[in-house]
Amino acid sequence: LFRSKQWYQRRVAITAGDCYLLFCRELFIRLSGMKSLLLLAALGCVSANLSWNADCSNIDDAARRWVESKKSQNDVYIIGLTYCRYCTYAKDYLGRMGFDKVYTDNLDETVAGRPDKFALINYAYCQYSKLKSVPQVFIRGKFIGGFTDTRHYYYTGQGVYDAYRAGKYSHYYAYKAAIKKAAIEFVDEGVERTKGGKFFVLSKTRCTHCFKAKDCLKDANVSEKIIELYEINDFKTHDEIKRYKQVKTGSPYTPLLAYNGKILRNHNALVQATGCSVY
């Protein structure tokens, strides 16, 4: 129930026909505002049906060479679609990490010399991702995952560290400032996601008070589906998360607890929120 990481992946699939993709793309470019989003959704342009069957016994060598060259030649390589909003969201977090340049293979675009798009995504699926969805994000040659995985990579501080190692920060203090920013945004955005009656928990694996908070959630039969929980022991943002918790609650110690859009000050506040009998 209480896993250290939760991976969610929005299924943004690849369409069968280039004409339909171009039609959707043209609508997206020409229209703006809520009406355009509703029209795109009604036409199926936001998330289309998958028309590719993975075949890991038939890897295209040209696709292999293409993917391997792009991910080795670029700090960040993404397989995506022009109209995929989660690809855009992933790029936002990559920018926050410090990566100012991203090479994107949009599968609905025609690129001279590029192998067949289905051969390309088939290779990425078989060799790395096991995802039939986009975005598929690589940082410095390493497969990271989809949008939520990329966001998590930022929250842990590992993405900022990778950008620092790639020379994206002029000095160490700029890197440390970016780590602090990632920690604060991790907490603030996590708290924001609890609106509507959800829980956000930052815990540690050897923390007595964390065990107590988890027991409280279990005792109150809180569903796993509404708990977002992370064990932050090894996060590069760990120290800054604790400092920010002290600013917010007066105590730097884990767990950090949030419910329904607000940080809970202590365990008693969690008991009050859940009605659990673990004191």
C-alpha positions in Angstrom: 0.0 0.0 0.0 2.6 2.6 1.0 5.1 2.6 -1.8 8.1 4.9 -1.9 7.2 6.0 -5.5 3.9 6.2 -7.3 4.1 6.1 -11.1 1.2 7.4 -13.1 1.2 7.6 -16.9 -1.3 9.4 -19.0 -2.0 7.3 -22.1 -1.4 9.5 -25.1 -1.4 7.2 -28.1 -0.3 7.3 -31.7 -2.8 7.6 -34.5 -2.9 5.4 -37.6 -3.2 8.0 -40.3 -0.9 10.9 -41.0 -3.7 12.9 -42.6 -5.8 12.7 -39.4 -2.8 13.7 -37.3 -2.1 16.7 -39.5 -5.7 17.7 -39.4 -5.7 17.6 -35.6 -2.4 19.5 -35.5 -3.8 22.2 -37.9 -6.9 22.6 -35.7 -4.7 23.0 -32.6 -2.6 25.7 -34.3 -5.5 27.7 -35.8 -7.9 27.6 -32.8 -7.4 28.9 -29.3 -9.3 29.0 -26.0 -11.7 26.6 -24.4 -13.8 26.1 -27.5 -10.8 24.8 -29.4 -10.1 22.3 -26.6 -13.6 21.1 -26.5 -13.7 20.7 -30.3 -10.3 18.8 -30.3 -11.6 16.5 -27.6 -14.9 15.9 -29.4 -12.9 15.0 -32.6 -10.6 12.6 -30.7 -7.5 14.8 -31.4 -6.4 15.0 -27.8 -6.0 11.3 -27.2 -6.3 8.9 -30.2 -6.5 5.1 -30.4 -3.3 3.2 -30.6 -2.8 1.4 -33.9 0.6 -0.1 -33.3 1.4 -3.6 -32.0 4.7 -4.0 -30.2 7.0 -6.6 -31.8 10.3 -7.0 -29.9 11.3 -9.9 -32.1 11.5 -7.6 -35.1 13.7 -4.6 -34.2 14.4 -2.2 -37.0 18.2 -1.5 -37.1 17.7 2.0 -38.6 15.3 2.9 -35.7 17.8 1.6 -33.2 20.6 3.7 -34.7 18.4 6.8 -34.8 17.2 6.6 -31.2 20.7 5.7 -29.8 22.3 8.6 -31.7 19.7 11.2 -30.6 19.8 10.2 -27.0 23.6 10.2 -26.9 24.0 13.5 -28.9 21.5 15.4 -26.8 21.3 16.2 -23.0 17.5 15.6 -23.3 15.7 13.5 -25.9 11.9 13.1 -26.1 9.7 10.9 -28.2 6.4 12.7 -28.4 3.5 14.3 -30.4 3.0 17.9 -31.3 -0.5 18.1 -29.7 0.4 16.0 -26.6 -0.1 18.3 -23.6 1.8 16.0 -21.3 4.8 16.3 -23.5 4.5 20.1 -23.0 4.2 19.6 -19.2 7.3 17.4 -19.2 9.3 20.0 -21.1 8.3 22.6 -18.4 9.8 20.4 -15.7 12.9 19.8 -17.8 13.3 23.5 -18.1 13.0 23.8 -14.3 15.8 21.3 -14.0 18.0 23.6 -16.0 17.9 22.0 -19.5 17.3 24.8 -22.0 17.5 22.6 -25.1 15.4 19.5 -25.7 15.5 17.4 -28.9 12.0 16.1 -29.6 11.0 13.4 -32.1 7.3 14.3 -32.7 5.9 11.2 -34.4 3.2 13.2 -36.2 5.8 15.3 -38.1 7.7 14.4 -41.2 11.5 14.4 -40.6 13.9 13.8 -43.5 16.0 10.6 -43.0 14.1 9.4 -39.9 13.0 5.8 -39.9 9.4 4.8 -39.8 7.7 6.2 -36.7 6.2 2.9 -35.7 9.7 1.2 -36.0 11.1 4.0 -33.8 8.5 3.8 -31.0 8.7 0.0 -31.2 12.4 0.1 -30.6 12.0 2.5 -27.6 9.3 0.3 -26.2 11.2 -2.9 -26.5 14.6 -1.6 -25.4 13.7 0.9 -22.7 10.2 2.0 -21.8 7.6 -0.7 -22.1 5.3 2.3 -22.6 2.8 2.6 -25.4 2.4 6.3 -24.7 4.2 9.6 -24.9 6.1 11.5 -23.8 9.1 9.1 -23.4 11.9 11.1 -21.9 15.7 10.4 -21.9 18.1 12.6 -19.9 21.8 12.3 -20.6 21.2 8.9 -22.2 19.2 7.5 -19.4 15.5 6.6 -19.8 13.5 8.5 -17.2 9.9 7.6 -18.2 6.8 9.6 -18.9 5.5 12.9 -17.7 4.9 11.9 -14.0 8.3 10.2 -13.9 10.0 13.3 -15.3 8.2 15.5 -12.7 9.3 13.2 -10.0 12.9 13.3 -11.3 12.7 17.1 -10.8 11.2 16.8 -7.3 13.9 14.5 -6.1 16.6 16.9 -7.2 18.2 14.3 -9.5 17.2 16.2 -12.6 18.7 19.4 -11.3 21.9 17.5 -10.4 22.0 16.0 -13.9 21.7 19.5 -15.4 24.5 20.7 -13.0 26.7 17.9 -14.2 26.0 18.8 -17.8 27.2 22.4 -17.1 23.8 24.1 -17.1 24.6 26.0 -13.9 27.4 28.6 -13.8 28.4 27.8 -10.2 27.6 25.6 -7.3 25.4 28.1 -5.5 23.2 28.5 -8.5 22.8 24.7 -8.4 21.9 24.7 -4.7 19.4 27.5 -5.3 17.7 25.3 -7.9 17.6 22.3 -5.5 15.9 24.6 -2.9 13.4 25.7 -5.6 12.7 22.1 -6.5 12.1 21.1 -2.9 9.7 24.0 -2.3 7.8 23.3 -5.6 7.6 19.6 -4.6 5.8 20.5 -1.4 3.6 23.3 -2.7 2.5 21.3 -5.8 1.9 18.2 -3.7 -0.2 20.1 -1.3 -2.2 21.6 -4.2 -2.9 18.2 -5.5 -4.6 17.2 -2.2 -7.6 19.5 -2.9 -10.7 17.4 -3.0 -9.9 15.3 0.0 -6.6 13.6 -0.9 -3.4 13.1 1.2 0.2 14.0 0.5 2.9 12.4 2.7 6.6 12.9 2.7 8.1 10.2 4.9 11.3 8.4 5.8 11.9 4.7 6.1 13.2 4.7 9.6 11.1 7.4 11.1 8.9 6.5 14.1 6.5 9.4 13.6 6.2 8.4 9.9 5.2 4.8 10.9 2.6 6.3 13.2 1.1 8.5 10.4 0.9 5.5 8.1 -0.8 3.4 10.7 -3.3 6.2 11.2 -4.1 6.2 7.5 -4.5 2.4 7.5 -6.6 2.5 10.7 -9.0 5.1 9.0 -9.2 2.9 5.9 -8.0 5.7 3.7 -7.8 4.4 0.1 -4.4 4.0 -1.6 -5.9 5.9 -4.5 -6.0 9.2 -2.6 -2.6 8.9 -0.9 0.5 10.3 -2.6 3.4 9.1 -0.5 7.2 9.4 -1.0 10.1 8.1 1.1 12.6 11.0 0.8 15.7 9.4 2.4 17.8 9.5 -0.7 16.3 12.6 -2.4 18.8 15.4 -3.2 16.1 17.8 -2.1 15.8 16.1 1.3 17.5 18.8 3.4 15.6 21.6 1.8 12.3 19.8 2.2 13.0 19.7 5.9 13.9 23.3 6.1 10.8 24.3 4.2 8.7 22.1 6.6 10.1 24.0 9.5 9.1 27.3 7.9 5.6 25.9 7.4 5.0 24.0 10.6 7.7 25.0 13.1 9.2 21.5 13.0 11.7 20.2 10.4 11.0 16.5 11.1 9.2 14.1 9.0 6.5 13.2 8.1 5.3 16.2 6.1 1.5 15.7 5.9 -1.1 17.5 3.8 -4.8 17.0 3.4 -7.4 18.8 1.3 -5.1 21.6 0.2 -3.5 22.4 3.5 -0.4 21.2 5.3 -1.2 19.5 8.6 0.8 20.9 11.5 1.2 17.6 13.4 -0.1 14.1 14.1 -3.1 15.4 16.0 -4.2 17.3 12.9 -4.0 14.0 10.9 -6.1 12.3 13.5 -8.7 15.0 13.3 -8.7 14.8 9.5 -9.0 11.0 9.3 -10.8 10.1 12.5 -8.2 7.4 13.1 -7.6 5.9 16.6 -3.8 5.9 16.4 -2.5 8.6 18.8 
